[in-house]
Amino acid sequence: MKSLTLKTLALIACLTLSQTTLARQVAVCLFVEFSGVYPTDTLECQIGNDDNYKQTTLFEMTKAGWSIQAVTPVTTPGGIRGYVYLEKP
């Protein structure tokens, strides 16, 4: 009986965590110059699985409840670009 209760609690915990993970939205934004990413710089953002890109700023994204998870610079032949990864619960 004790083993069944522990398995049931573990199952509930896993389902709760997976639902929390599924409920989050993810956005990937591209910026052109990596001289620093400023809150008012224009970014091209892809939100979720949507194929359309939205032009916005970090200021607008954070104001809408998004939080910055990571910033990744990428060196290309045209210069340094980068990505900003955001998440919204």
PyMOL Python script that loads the backbone (N, CA, C, O; Angstrom):
from pymol import cmd

cmd.read_pdbstr("""\
ATOM      1  N   MET A   1       0.821  -1.187   0.000  1.00  0.00           N
ATOM      2  CA  MET A   1       0.000   0.000   0.000  1.00  0.00           C
ATOM      3  C   MET A   1       0.870   1.258   0.000  1.00  0.00           C
ATOM      4  O   MET A   1       0.579   2.227  -0.701  1.00  0.00           O
ATOM      5  N   LYS A   2       1.938   1.228   0.794  1.00  0.00           N
ATOM      6  CA  LYS A   2       2.834   2.371   0.878  1.00  0.00           C
ATOM      7  C   LYS A   2       3.498   2.635  -0.477  1.00  0.00           C
ATOM      8  O   LYS A   2       3.659   3.787  -0.881  1.00  0.00           O
ATOM      9  N   SER A   3       3.882   1.560  -1.174  1.00  0.00           N
ATOM     10  CA  SER A   3       4.522   1.676  -2.481  1.00  0.00           C
ATOM     11  C   SER A   3       3.558   2.288  -3.501  1.00  0.00           C
ATOM     12  O   SER A   3       3.972   3.112  -4.317  1.00  0.00           O
ATOM     13  N   LEU A   4       2.304   1.905  -3.469  1.00  0.00           N
ATOM     14  CA  LEU A   4       1.301   2.443  -4.386  1.00  0.00           C
ATOM     15  C   LEU A   4       1.080   3.935  -4.129  1.00  0.00           C
ATOM     16  O   LEU A   4       0.925   4.707  -5.075  1.00  0.00           O
ATOM     17  N   THR A   5       1.066   4.340  -2.875  1.00  0.00           N
ATOM     18  CA  THR A   5       0.893   5.754  -2.530  1.00  0.00           C
ATOM     19  C   THR A   5       2.080   6.570  -3.045  1.00  0.00           C
ATOM     20  O   THR A   5       1.883   7.652  -3.599  1.00  0.00           O
ATOM     21  N   LEU A   6       3.305   6.074  -2.872  1.00  0.00           N
ATOM     22  CA  LEU A   6       4.491   6.783  -3.359  1.00  0.00           C
ATOM     23  C   LEU A   6       4.489   6.884  -4.876  1.00  0.00           C
ATOM     24  O   LEU A   6       4.855   7.921  -5.430  1.00  0.00           O
ATOM     25  N   LYS A   7       4.077   5.805  -5.559  1.00  0.00           N
ATOM     26  CA  LYS A   7       4.016   5.834  -7.025  1.00  0.00           C
ATOM     27  C   LYS A   7       2.960   6.829  -7.500  1.00  0.00           C
ATOM     28  O   LYS A   7       3.171   7.537  -8.485  1.00  0.00           O
ATOM     29  N   THR A   8       1.843   6.883  -6.813  1.00  0.00           N
ATOM     30  CA  THR A   8       0.779   7.819  -7.170  1.00  0.00           C
ATOM     31  C   THR A   8       1.240   9.259  -6.983  1.00  0.00           C
ATOM     32  O   THR A   8       0.989  10.102  -7.843  1.00  0.00           O
ATOM     33  N   LEU A   9       1.913   9.553  -5.867  1.00  0.00           N
ATOM     34  CA  LEU A   9       2.436  10.893  -5.624  1.00  0.00           C
ATOM     35  C   LEU A   9       3.489  11.272  -6.660  1.00  0.00           C
ATOM     36  O   LEU A   9       3.521  12.414  -7.120  1.00  0.00           O
ATOM     37  N   ALA A  10       4.344  10.334  -7.029  1.00  0.00           N
ATOM     38  CA  ALA A  10       5.365  10.596  -8.039  1.00  0.00           C
ATOM     39  C   ALA A  10       4.721  10.894  -9.395  1.00  0.00           C
ATOM     40  O   ALA A  10       5.165  11.788 -10.116  1.00  0.00           O
ATOM     41  N   LEU A  11       3.680  10.147  -9.734  1.00  0.00           N
ATOM     42  CA  LEU A  11       2.968  10.373 -10.987  1.00  0.00           C
ATOM     43  C   LEU A  11       2.314  11.754 -11.006  1.00  0.00           C
ATOM     44  O   LEU A  11       2.374  12.457 -12.015  1.00  0.00           O
ATOM     45  N   ILE A  12       1.697  12.137  -9.907  1.00  0.00           N
ATOM     46  CA  ILE A  12       1.062  13.461  -9.818  1.00  0.00           C
ATOM     47  C   ILE A  12       2.118  14.566  -9.947  1.00  0.00           C
ATOM     48  O   ILE A  12       1.892  15.568 -10.625  1.00  0.00           O
ATOM     49  N   ALA A  13       3.261  14.380  -9.299  1.00  0.00           N
ATOM     50  CA  ALA A  13       4.333  15.377  -9.384  1.00  0.00           C
ATOM     51  C   ALA A  13       4.846  15.505 -10.818  1.00  0.00           C
ATOM     52  O   ALA A  13       5.068  16.619 -11.293  1.00  0.00           O
ATOM     53  N   CYS A  14       5.035  14.392 -11.508  1.00  0.00           N
ATOM     54  CA  CYS A  14       5.504  14.427 -12.907  1.00  0.00           C
ATOM     55  C   CYS A  14       4.496  15.111 -13.810  1.00  0.00           C
ATOM     56  O   CYS A  14       4.872  15.919 -14.659  1.00  0.00           O
ATOM     57  N   LEU A  15       3.226  14.798 -13.637  1.00  0.00           N
ATOM     58  CA  LEU A  15       2.189  15.426 -14.454  1.00  0.00           C
ATOM     59  C   LEU A  15       2.105  16.921 -14.195  1.00  0.00           C
ATOM     60  O   LEU A  15       1.912  17.705 -15.124  1.00  0.00           O
ATOM     61  N   THR A  16       2.248  17.313 -12.951  1.00  0.00           N
ATOM     62  CA  THR A  16       2.221  18.733 -12.614  1.00  0.00           C
ATOM     63  C   THR A  16       3.384  19.464 -13.264  1.00  0.00           C
ATOM     64  O   THR A  16       3.190  20.533 -13.842  1.00  0.00           O
ATOM     65  N   LEU A  17       4.584  18.912 -13.182  1.00  0.00           N
ATOM     66  CA  LEU A  17       5.752  19.537 -13.797  1.00  0.00           C
ATOM     67  C   LEU A  17       5.617  19.587 -15.310  1.00  0.00           C
ATOM     68  O   LEU A  17       5.971  20.594 -15.921  1.00  0.00           O
ATOM     69  N   SER A  18       5.117  18.531 -15.924  1.00  0.00           N
ATOM     70  CA  SER A  18       4.997  18.534 -17.383  1.00  0.00           C
ATOM     71  C   SER A  18       3.950  19.542 -17.833  1.00  0.00           C
ATOM     72  O   SER A  18       4.129  20.167 -18.879  1.00  0.00           O
ATOM     73  N   GLN A  19       2.879  19.723 -17.097  1.00  0.00           N
ATOM     74  CA  GLN A  19       1.866  20.712 -17.455  1.00  0.00           C
ATOM     75  C   GLN A  19       2.411  22.125 -17.288  1.00  0.00           C
ATOM     76  O   GLN A  19       2.083  23.015 -18.073  1.00  0.00           O
ATOM     77  N   THR A  20       3.233  22.332 -16.279  1.00  0.00           N
ATOM     78  CA  THR A  20       3.855  23.642 -16.079  1.00  0.00           C
ATOM     79  C   THR A  20       4.785  23.955 -17.238  1.00  0.00           C
ATOM     80  O   THR A  20       4.807  25.084 -17.727  1.00  0.00           O
ATOM     81  N   THR A  21       5.550  22.974 -17.679  1.00  0.00           N
ATOM     82  CA  THR A  21       6.470  23.165 -18.791  1.00  0.00           C
ATOM     83  C   THR A  21       5.714  23.425 -20.081  1.00  0.00           C
ATOM     84  O   THR A  21       6.110  24.290 -20.862  1.00  0.00           O
ATOM     85  N   LEU A  22       4.646  22.702 -20.316  1.00  0.00           N
ATOM     86  CA  LEU A  22       3.873  22.872 -21.541  1.00  0.00           C
ATOM     87  C   LEU A  22       3.169  24.210 -21.596  1.00  0.00           C
ATOM     88  O   LEU A  22       2.900  24.724 -22.682  1.00  0.00           O
ATOM     89  N   ALA A  23       2.871  24.772 -20.462  1.00  0.00           N
ATOM     90  CA  ALA A  23       2.115  26.020 -20.422  1.00  0.00           C
ATOM     91  C   ALA A  23       2.978  27.239 -20.732  1.00  0.00           C
ATOM     92  O   ALA A  23       2.434  28.326 -20.922  1.00  0.00           O
ATOM     93  N   ARG A  24       4.277  27.102 -20.790  1.00  0.00           N
ATOM     94  CA  ARG A  24       5.154  28.246 -21.028  1.00  0.00           C
ATOM     95  C   ARG A  24       5.294  28.514 -22.516  1.00  0.00           C
ATOM     96  O   ARG A  24       5.319  27.592 -23.332  1.00  0.00           O
ATOM     97  N   GLN A  25       5.384  29.784 -22.848  1.00  0.00           N
ATOM     98  CA  GLN A  25       5.627  30.196 -24.223  1.00  0.00           C
ATOM     99  C   GLN A  25       7.100  30.543 -24.361  1.00  0.00           C
ATOM    100  O   GLN A  25       7.731  31.007 -23.411  1.00  0.00           O
ATOM    101  N   VAL A  26       7.639  30.316 -25.544  1.00  0.00           N
ATOM    102  CA  VAL A  26       9.039  30.607 -25.811  1.00  0.00           C
ATOM    103  C   VAL A  26       9.127  31.515 -27.035  1.00  0.00           C
ATOM    104  O   VAL A  26       8.390  31.335 -28.004  1.00  0.00           O
ATOM    105  N   ALA A  27      10.029  32.487 -26.985  1.00  0.00           N
ATOM    106  CA  ALA A  27      10.278  33.374 -28.117  1.00  0.00           C
ATOM    107  C   ALA A  27      11.774  33.429 -28.375  1.00  0.00           C
ATOM    108  O   ALA A  27      12.578  33.446 -27.443  1.00  0.00           O
ATOM    109  N   VAL A  28      12.138  33.456 -29.654  1.00  0.00           N
ATOM    110  CA  VAL A  28      13.524  33.613 -30.059  1.00  0.00           C
ATOM    111  C   VAL A  28      13.592  34.877 -30.902  1.00  0.00           C
ATOM    112  O   VAL A  28      12.908  34.995 -31.919  1.00  0.00           O
ATOM    113  N   CYS A  29      14.421  35.817 -30.473  1.00  0.00           N
ATOM    114  CA  CYS A  29      14.527  37.098 -31.166  1.00  0.00           C
ATOM    115  C   CYS A  29      15.934  37.257 -31.729  1.00  0.00           C
ATOM    116  O   CYS A  29      16.919  36.904 -31.081  1.00  0.00           O
ATOM    117  N   LEU A  30      16.013  37.794 -32.944  1.00  0.00           N
ATOM    118  CA  LEU A  30      17.280  38.022 -33.620  1.00  0.00           C
ATOM    119  C   LEU A  30      17.616  39.503 -33.573  1.00  0.00           C
ATOM    120  O   LEU A  30      16.768  40.347 -33.864  1.00  0.00           O
ATOM    121  N   PHE A  31      18.854  39.821 -33.208  1.00  0.00           N
ATOM    122  CA  PHE A  31      19.307  41.204 -33.306  1.00  0.00           C
ATOM    123  C   PHE A  31      20.510  41.241 -34.232  1.00  0.00           C
ATOM    124  O   PHE A  31      21.251  40.264 -34.333  1.00  0.00           O
ATOM    125  N   VAL A  32      20.704  42.366 -34.906  1.00  0.00           N
ATOM    126  CA  VAL A  32      21.675  42.447 -35.995  1.00  0.00           C
ATOM    127  C   VAL A  32      23.083  42.764 -35.511  1.00  0.00           C
ATOM    128  O   VAL A  32      24.027  42.104 -35.946  1.00  0.00           O
ATOM    129  N   GLU A  33      23.261  43.708 -34.661  1.00  0.00           N
ATOM    130  CA  GLU A  33      24.603  44.108 -34.214  1.00  0.00           C
ATOM    131  C   GLU A  33      24.778  43.722 -32.750  1.00  0.00           C
ATOM    132  O   GLU A  33      23.895  43.964 -31.927  1.00  0.00           O
ATOM    133  N   PHE A  34      25.910  43.128 -32.434  1.00  0.00           N
ATOM    134  CA  PHE A  34      26.150  42.767 -31.036  1.00  0.00           C
ATOM    135  C   PHE A  34      27.090  43.780 -30.390  1.00  0.00           C
ATOM    136  O   PHE A  34      28.145  43.426 -29.863  1.00  0.00           O
ATOM    137  N   SER A  35      26.693  45.022 -30.443  1.00  0.00           N
ATOM    138  CA  SER A  35      27.434  46.039 -29.701  1.00  0.00           C
ATOM    139  C   SER A  35      26.777  46.182 -28.335  1.00  0.00           C
ATOM    140  O   SER A  35      27.162  47.022 -27.522  1.00  0.00           O
ATOM    141  N   GLY A  36      25.804  45.362 -28.113  1.00  0.00           N
ATOM    142  CA  GLY A  36      25.017  45.386 -26.892  1.00  0.00           C
ATOM    143  C   GLY A  36      23.560  45.384 -27.289  1.00  0.00           C
ATOM    144  O   GLY A  36      23.194  45.969 -28.308  1.00  0.00           O
ATOM    145  N   VAL A  37      22.750  44.756 -26.525  1.00  0.00           N
ATOM    146  CA  VAL A  37      21.320  44.734 -26.816  1.00  0.00           C
ATOM    147  C   VAL A  37      20.668  45.714 -25.855  1.00  0.00           C
ATOM    148  O   VAL A  37      20.681  45.525 -24.639  1.00  0.00           O
ATOM    149  N   TYR A  38      20.105  46.753 -26.423  1.00  0.00           N
ATOM    150  CA  TYR A  38      19.466  47.779 -25.609  1.00  0.00           C
ATOM    151  C   TYR A  38      17.958  47.577 -25.607  1.00  0.00           C
ATOM    152  O   TYR A  38      17.418  47.030 -26.568  1.00  0.00           O
ATOM    153  N   PRO A  39      17.266  48.001 -24.561  1.00  0.00           N
ATOM    154  CA  PRO A  39      15.823  47.775 -24.457  1.00  0.00           C
ATOM    155  C   PRO A  39      15.010  48.340 -25.620  1.00  0.00           C
ATOM    156  O   PRO A  39      13.930  47.829 -25.918  1.00  0.00           O
ATOM    157  N   THR A  40      15.510  49.385 -26.281  1.00  0.00           N
ATOM    158  CA  THR A  40      14.732  49.987 -27.360  1.00  0.00           C
ATOM    159  C   THR A  40      15.190  49.555 -28.751  1.00  0.00           C
ATOM    160  O   THR A  40      14.670  50.060 -29.746  1.00  0.00           O
ATOM    161  N   ASP A  41      16.154  48.627 -28.846  1.00  0.00           N
ATOM    162  CA  ASP A  41      16.589  48.105 -30.144  1.00  0.00           C
ATOM    163  C   ASP A  41      15.479  47.260 -30.761  1.00  0.00           C
ATOM    164  O   ASP A  41      14.795  46.511 -30.063  1.00  0.00           O
ATOM    165  N   THR A  42      15.307  47.388 -32.067  1.00  0.00           N
ATOM    166  CA  THR A  42      14.304  46.595 -32.771  1.00  0.00           C
ATOM    167  C   THR A  42      14.804  45.173 -32.959  1.00  0.00           C
ATOM    168  O   THR A  42      15.937  44.958 -33.390  1.00  0.00           O
ATOM    169  N   LEU A  43      13.967  44.214 -32.636  1.00  0.00           N
ATOM    170  CA  LEU A  43      14.291  42.795 -32.764  1.00  0.00           C
ATOM    171  C   LEU A  43      13.263  42.124 -33.664  1.00  0.00           C
ATOM    172  O   LEU A  43      12.113  42.558 -33.740  1.00  0.00           O
ATOM    173  N   GLU A  44      13.682  41.070 -34.341  1.00  0.00           N
ATOM    174  CA  GLU A  44      12.777  40.219 -35.107  1.00  0.00           C
ATOM    175  C   GLU A  44      12.517  38.993 -34.235  1.00  0.00           C
ATOM    176  O   GLU A  44      13.437  38.215 -33.981  1.00  0.00           O
ATOM    177  N   CYS A  45      11.288  38.809 -33.779  1.00  0.00           N
ATOM    178  CA  CYS A  45      10.989  37.726 -32.843  1.00  0.00           C
ATOM    179  C   CYS A  45      10.055  36.684 -33.445  1.00  0.00           C
ATOM    180  O   CYS A  45       9.071  37.012 -34.108  1.00  0.00           O
ATOM    181  N   GLN A  46      10.388  35.429 -33.197  1.00  0.00           N
ATOM    182  CA  GLN A  46       9.514  34.317 -33.544  1.00  0.00           C
ATOM    183  C   GLN A  46       8.965  33.786 -32.227  1.00  0.00           C
ATOM    184  O   GLN A  46       9.718  33.335 -31.364  1.00  0.00           O
ATOM    185  N   ILE A  47       7.659  33.844 -32.086  1.00  0.00           N
ATOM    186  CA  ILE A  47       7.028  33.425 -30.838  1.00  0.00           C
ATOM    187  C   ILE A  47       6.388  32.063 -31.048  1.00  0.00           C
ATOM    188  O   ILE A  47       5.538  31.886 -31.921  1.00  0.00           O
ATOM    189  N   GLY A  48       6.813  31.100 -30.230  1.00  0.00           N
ATOM    190  CA  GLY A  48       6.286  29.744 -30.347  1.00  0.00           C
ATOM    191  C   GLY A  48       6.655  29.115 -31.675  1.00  0.00           C
ATOM    192  O   GLY A  48       7.768  29.296 -32.171  1.00  0.00           O
ATOM    193  N   ASN A  49       5.711  28.371 -32.254  1.00  0.00           N
ATOM    194  CA  ASN A  49       5.938  27.699 -33.531  1.00  0.00           C
ATOM    195  C   ASN A  49       5.466  28.526 -34.711  1.00  0.00           C
ATOM    196  O   ASN A  49       5.462  28.042 -35.843  1.00  0.00           O
ATOM    197  N   ASP A  50       5.074  29.751 -34.467  1.00  0.00           N
ATOM    198  CA  ASP A  50       4.568  30.624 -35.520  1.00  0.00           C
ATOM    199  C   ASP A  50       5.676  30.938 -36.524  1.00  0.00           C
ATOM    200  O   ASP A  50       6.791  31.281 -36.131  1.00  0.00           O
ATOM    201  N   ASP A  51       5.374  30.823 -37.809  1.00  0.00           N
ATOM    202  CA  ASP A  51       6.371  31.107 -38.849  1.00  0.00           C
ATOM    203  C   ASP A  51       6.523  32.597 -39.122  1.00  0.00           C
ATOM    204  O   ASP A  51       7.473  33.004 -39.792  1.00  0.00           O
ATOM    205  N   ASN A  52       5.619  33.405 -38.624  1.00  0.00           N
ATOM    206  CA  ASN A  52       5.688  34.845 -38.838  1.00  0.00           C
ATOM    207  C   ASN A  52       6.567  35.483 -37.765  1.00  0.00           C
ATOM    208  O   ASN A  52       6.501  35.127 -36.589  1.00  0.00           O
ATOM    209  N   TYR A  53       7.384  36.427 -38.198  1.00  0.00           N
ATOM    210  CA  TYR A  53       8.241  37.153 -37.265  1.00  0.00           C
ATOM    211  C   TYR A  53       7.592  38.487 -36.929  1.00  0.00           C
ATOM    212  O   TYR A  53       6.976  39.129 -37.780  1.00  0.00           O
ATOM    213  N   LYS A  54       7.739  38.883 -35.695  1.00  0.00           N
ATOM    214  CA  LYS A  54       7.155  40.131 -35.216  1.00  0.00           C
ATOM    215  C   LYS A  54       8.286  41.096 -34.876  1.00  0.00           C
ATOM    216  O   LYS A  54       9.243  40.710 -34.205  1.00  0.00           O
ATOM    217  N   GLN A  55       8.191  42.328 -35.322  1.00  0.00           N
ATOM    218  CA  GLN A  55       9.182  43.331 -34.927  1.00  0.00           C
ATOM    219  C   GLN A  55       8.742  43.946 -33.614  1.00  0.00           C
ATOM    220  O   GLN A  55       7.613  44.416 -33.476  1.00  0.00           O
ATOM    221  N   THR A  56       9.641  43.937 -32.663  1.00  0.00           N
ATOM    222  CA  THR A  56       9.334  44.471 -31.339  1.00  0.00           C
ATOM    223  C   THR A  56      10.641  44.885 -30.666  1.00  0.00           C
ATOM    224  O   THR A  56      11.703  44.849 -31.287  1.00  0.00           O
ATOM    225  N   THR A  57      10.560  45.274 -29.406  1.00  0.00           N
ATOM    226  CA  THR A  57      11.740  45.636 -28.626  1.00  0.00           C
ATOM    227  C   THR A  57      11.763  44.816 -27.340  1.00  0.00           C
ATOM    228  O   THR A  57      10.745  44.248 -26.943  1.00  0.00           O
ATOM    229  N   LEU A  58      12.907  44.757 -26.700  1.00  0.00           N
ATOM    230  CA  LEU A  58      12.987  44.064 -25.404  1.00  0.00           C
ATOM    231  C   LEU A  58      12.100  44.751 -24.372  1.00  0.00           C
ATOM    232  O   LEU A  58      11.509  44.094 -23.515  1.00  0.00           O
ATOM    233  N   PHE A  59      12.010  46.065 -24.459  1.00  0.00           N
ATOM    234  CA  PHE A  59      11.168  46.805 -23.530  1.00  0.00           C
ATOM    235  C   PHE A  59       9.719  46.337 -23.629  1.00  0.00           C
ATOM    236  O   PHE A  59       9.068  46.083 -22.617  1.00  0.00           O
ATOM    237  N   GLU A  60       9.218  46.226 -24.874  1.00  0.00           N
ATOM    238  CA  GLU A  60       7.831  45.790 -25.075  1.00  0.00           C
ATOM    239  C   GLU A  60       7.620  44.344 -24.635  1.00  0.00           C
ATOM    240  O   GLU A  60       6.586  44.007 -24.058  1.00  0.00           O
ATOM    241  N   MET A  61       8.605  43.493 -24.911  1.00  0.00           N
ATOM    242  CA  MET A  61       8.471  42.073 -24.533  1.00  0.00           C
ATOM    243  C   MET A  61       8.444  41.909 -23.010  1.00  0.00           C
ATOM    244  O   MET A  61       7.609  41.176 -22.478  1.00  0.00           O
ATOM    245  N   THR A  62       9.356  42.589 -22.310  1.00  0.00           N
ATOM    246  CA  THR A  62       9.371  42.450 -20.850  1.00  0.00           C
ATOM    247  C   THR A  62       8.148  43.115 -20.226  1.00  0.00           C
ATOM    248  O   THR A  62       7.645  42.662 -19.198  1.00  0.00           O
ATOM    249  N   LYS A  63       7.679  44.180 -20.845  1.00  0.00           N
ATOM    250  CA  LYS A  63       6.462  44.840 -20.354  1.00  0.00           C
ATOM    251  C   LYS A  63       5.252  43.904 -20.484  1.00  0.00           C
ATOM    252  O   LYS A  63       4.322  43.970 -19.680  1.00  0.00           O
ATOM    253  N   ALA A  64       5.273  43.032 -21.503  1.00  0.00           N
ATOM    254  CA  ALA A  64       4.182  42.082 -21.733  1.00  0.00           C
ATOM    255  C   ALA A  64       4.332  40.802 -20.905  1.00  0.00           C
ATOM    256  O   ALA A  64       3.537  39.874 -21.051  1.00  0.00           O
ATOM    257  N   GLY A  65       5.354  40.749 -20.033  1.00  0.00           N
ATOM    258  CA  GLY A  65       5.487  39.603 -19.139  1.00  0.00           C
ATOM    259  C   GLY A  65       6.540  38.588 -19.541  1.00  0.00           C
ATOM    260  O   GLY A  65       6.670  37.559 -18.879  1.00  0.00           O
ATOM    261  N   TRP A  66       7.293  38.839 -20.598  1.00  0.00           N
ATOM    262  CA  TRP A  66       8.348  37.933 -21.030  1.00  0.00           C
ATOM    263  C   TRP A  66       9.587  38.159 -20.169  1.00  0.00           C
ATOM    264  O   TRP A  66       9.851  39.282 -19.741  1.00  0.00           O
ATOM    265  N   SER A  67      10.346  37.095 -19.917  1.00  0.00           N
ATOM    266  CA  SER A  67      11.604  37.229 -19.181  1.00  0.00           C
ATOM    267  C   SER A  67      12.739  36.683 -20.039  1.00  0.00           C
ATOM    268  O   SER A  67      12.579  35.677 -20.731  1.00  0.00           O
ATOM    269  N   ILE A  68      13.878  37.353 -19.988  1.00  0.00           N
ATOM    270  CA  ILE A  68      15.044  36.957 -20.780  1.00  0.00           C
ATOM    271  C   ILE A  68      15.698  35.752 -20.118  1.00  0.00           C
ATOM    272  O   ILE A  68      16.002  35.769 -18.926  1.00  0.00           O
ATOM    273  N   GLN A  69      15.909  34.699 -20.917  1.00  0.00           N
ATOM    274  CA  GLN A  69      16.538  33.489 -20.414  1.00  0.00           C
ATOM    275  C   GLN A  69      18.008  33.398 -20.816  1.00  0.00           C
ATOM    276  O   GLN A  69      18.838  32.914 -20.045  1.00  0.00           O
ATOM    277  N   ALA A  70      18.333  33.869 -22.039  1.00  0.00           N
ATOM    278  CA  ALA A  70      19.715  33.791 -22.519  1.00  0.00           C
ATOM    279  C   ALA A  70      19.914  34.748 -23.682  1.00  0.00           C
ATOM    280  O   ALA A  70      18.969  35.109 -24.383  1.00  0.00           O
ATOM    281  N   VAL A  71      21.175  35.154 -23.872  1.00  0.00           N
ATOM    282  CA  VAL A  71      21.581  35.960 -25.026  1.00  0.00           C
ATOM    283  C   VAL A  71      22.785  35.252 -25.629  1.00  0.00           C
ATOM    284  O   VAL A  71      23.760  34.971 -24.932  1.00  0.00           O
ATOM    285  N   THR A  72      22.715  34.960 -26.937  1.00  0.00           N
ATOM    286  CA  THR A  72      23.771  34.224 -27.613  1.00  0.00           C
ATOM    287  C   THR A  72      24.292  34.999 -28.807  1.00  0.00           C
ATOM    288  O   THR A  72      23.550  35.206 -29.767  1.00  0.00           O
ATOM    289  N   PRO A  73      25.568  35.445 -28.780  1.00  0.00           N
ATOM    290  CA  PRO A  73      26.145  36.088 -29.961  1.00  0.00           C
ATOM    291  C   PRO A  73      26.585  35.031 -30.976  1.00  0.00           C
ATOM    292  O   PRO A  73      27.040  33.952 -30.598  1.00  0.00           O
ATOM    293  N   VAL A  74      26.445  35.348 -32.267  1.00  0.00           N
ATOM    294  CA  VAL A  74      26.835  34.438 -33.343  1.00  0.00           C
ATOM    295  C   VAL A  74      27.664  35.236 -34.347  1.00  0.00           C
ATOM    296  O   VAL A  74      27.210  36.268 -34.840  1.00  0.00           O
ATOM    297  N   THR A  75      28.874  34.768 -34.653  1.00  0.00           N
ATOM    298  CA  THR A  75      29.723  35.446 -35.634  1.00  0.00           C
ATOM    299  C   THR A  75      29.367  34.948 -37.023  1.00  0.00           C
ATOM    300  O   THR A  75      29.365  33.744 -37.279  1.00  0.00           O
ATOM    301  N   THR A  76      29.065  35.889 -37.929  1.00  0.00           N
ATOM    302  CA  THR A  76      28.742  35.571 -39.319  1.00  0.00           C
ATOM    303  C   THR A  76      29.669  36.375 -40.222  1.00  0.00           C
ATOM    304  O   THR A  76      30.328  37.301 -39.749  1.00  0.00           O
ATOM    305  N   PRO A  77      29.736  36.043 -41.517  1.00  0.00           N
ATOM    306  CA  PRO A  77      30.581  36.830 -42.427  1.00  0.00           C
ATOM    307  C   PRO A  77      30.181  38.310 -42.463  1.00  0.00           C
ATOM    308  O   PRO A  77      31.029  39.166 -42.715  1.00  0.00           O
ATOM    309  N   GLY A  78      28.925  38.616 -42.220  1.00  0.00           N
ATOM    310  CA  GLY A  78      28.461  40.001 -42.238  1.00  0.00           C
ATOM    311  C   GLY A  78      28.657  40.730 -40.918  1.00  0.00           C
ATOM    312  O   GLY A  78      28.270  41.893 -40.803  1.00  0.00           O
ATOM    313  N   GLY A  79      29.235  40.093 -39.937  1.00  0.00           N
ATOM    314  CA  GLY A  79      29.426  40.722 -38.634  1.00  0.00           C
ATOM    315  C   GLY A  79      28.948  39.806 -37.523  1.00  0.00           C
ATOM    316  O   GLY A  79      28.819  38.595 -37.704  1.00  0.00           O
ATOM    317  N   ILE A  80      28.692  40.394 -36.392  1.00  0.00           N
ATOM    318  CA  ILE A  80      28.220  39.610 -35.251  1.00  0.00           C
ATOM    319  C   ILE A  80      26.727  39.866 -35.078  1.00  0.00           C
ATOM    320  O   ILE A  80      26.279  41.009 -34.986  1.00  0.00           O
ATOM    321  N   ARG A  81      25.986  38.793 -35.036  1.00  0.00           N
ATOM    322  CA  ARG A  81      24.548  38.845 -34.773  1.00  0.00           C
ATOM    323  C   ARG A  81      24.312  38.101 -33.468  1.00  0.00           C
ATOM    324  O   ARG A  81      25.247  37.594 -32.848  1.00  0.00           O
ATOM    325  N   GLY A  82      23.084  38.044 -33.072  1.00  0.00           N
ATOM    326  CA  GLY A  82      22.812  37.307 -31.859  1.00  0.00           C
ATOM    327  C   GLY A  82      21.356  36.979 -31.689  1.00  0.00           C
ATOM    328  O   GLY A  82      20.492  37.483 -32.408  1.00  0.00           O
ATOM    329  N   TYR A  83      21.100  36.128 -30.729  1.00  0.00           N
ATOM    330  CA  TYR A  83      19.747  35.708 -30.416  1.00  0.00           C
ATOM    331  C   TYR A  83      19.449  35.985 -28.946  1.00  0.00           C
ATOM    332  O   TYR A  83      20.315  35.837 -28.083  1.00  0.00           O
ATOM    333  N   VAL A  84      18.233  36.381 -28.684  1.00  0.00           N
ATOM    334  CA  VAL A  84      17.753  36.555 -27.324  1.00  0.00           C
ATOM    335  C   VAL A  84      16.637  35.535 -27.137  1.00  0.00           C
ATOM    336  O   VAL A  84      15.698  35.499 -27.931  1.00  0.00           O
ATOM    337  N   TYR A  85      16.723  34.720 -26.113  1.00  0.00           N
ATOM    338  CA  TYR A  85      15.722  33.709 -25.819  1.00  0.00           C
ATOM    339  C   TYR A  85      14.881  34.209 -24.646  1.00  0.00           C
ATOM    340  O   TYR A  85      15.407  34.554 -23.588  1.00  0.00           O
ATOM    341  N   LEU A  86      13.570  34.242 -24.854  1.00  0.00           N
ATOM    342  CA  LEU A  86      12.660  34.723 -23.826  1.00  0.00           C
ATOM    343  C   LEU A  86      11.625  33.662 -23.501  1.00  0.00           C
ATOM    344  O   LEU A  86      11.335  32.787 -24.317  1.00  0.00           O
ATOM    345  N   GLU A  87      11.075  33.751 -22.307  1.00  0.00           N
ATOM    346  CA  GLU A  87      10.084  32.782 -21.858  1.00  0.00           C
ATOM    347  C   GLU A  87       8.974  33.541 -21.134  1.00  0.00           C
ATOM    348  O   GLU A  87       9.210  34.531 -20.441  1.00  0.00           O
ATOM    349  N   LYS A  88       7.749  33.033 -21.322  1.00  0.00           N
ATOM    350  CA  LYS A  88       6.605  33.636 -20.632  1.00  0.00           C
ATOM    351  C   LYS A  88       5.770  32.512 -20.029  1.00  0.00           C
ATOM    352  O   LYS A  88       5.357  31.592 -20.736  1.00  0.00           O
ATOM    353  N   PRO A  89       5.523  32.587 -18.728  1.00  0.00           N
ATOM    354  CA  PRO A  89       4.727  31.523 -18.097  1.00  0.00           C
ATOM    355  C   PRO A  89       3.270  31.536 -18.536  1.00  0.00           C
ATOM    356  O   PRO A  89       2.484  30.701 -18.088  1.00  0.00           O
TER     357      PRO A  89
END
""", "prot")
cmd.dss("prot")
cmd.show_as("cartoon", "prot")
cmd.util.cbc("prot")
cmd.orient("prot")
